[in-house]
Amino acid sequence: MGEASESGEVTEHMRITIEISKEAESKLQKRADEMGKQLPEFIEYLVEREARFPNPSFDELAAPIRKQTKESGMTEEEIEEFVDELVREVRAEKPLHLR
């Protein structure tokens, strides 16, 4: 049976049962406690968040970089040299213990 949301829309719900290890349960319980939520409520929050905002794949994250690189006309060697130089600059700016 549906339930009305704040906007008046009727939403359907699905009930599931999952099996997780005691270790996972313990870790999830700790995180739920930190957020002031009961474990079932916290797991529901995690599932809903993943459904709304899935983590992008590496290819999805790298697509704009690949596009820019291709459009720049730089060779792989030039890009590698550029990145290496940036890494050297950052390392020169920050002491090792702050990295």
DAKA-V845782 format. One record per run of one state. SS is the DSSP state (H for helix, E for strand, - for the rest). FROM is the first residue (numbers start at 1). TO is the last residue. If there is no record, write none. Layout:
# DAKA-V845782
ss from to
SS FROM TO
SS FROM TO
This chain:
# DAKA-V845782
ss from to
- 1 2
E 3 4
- 5 9
E 10 11
- 12 21
H 22 34
- 35 38
H 39 52
- 53 57
H 58 72
- 73 75
H 76 93
- 94 95
H 96 98
- 99 99
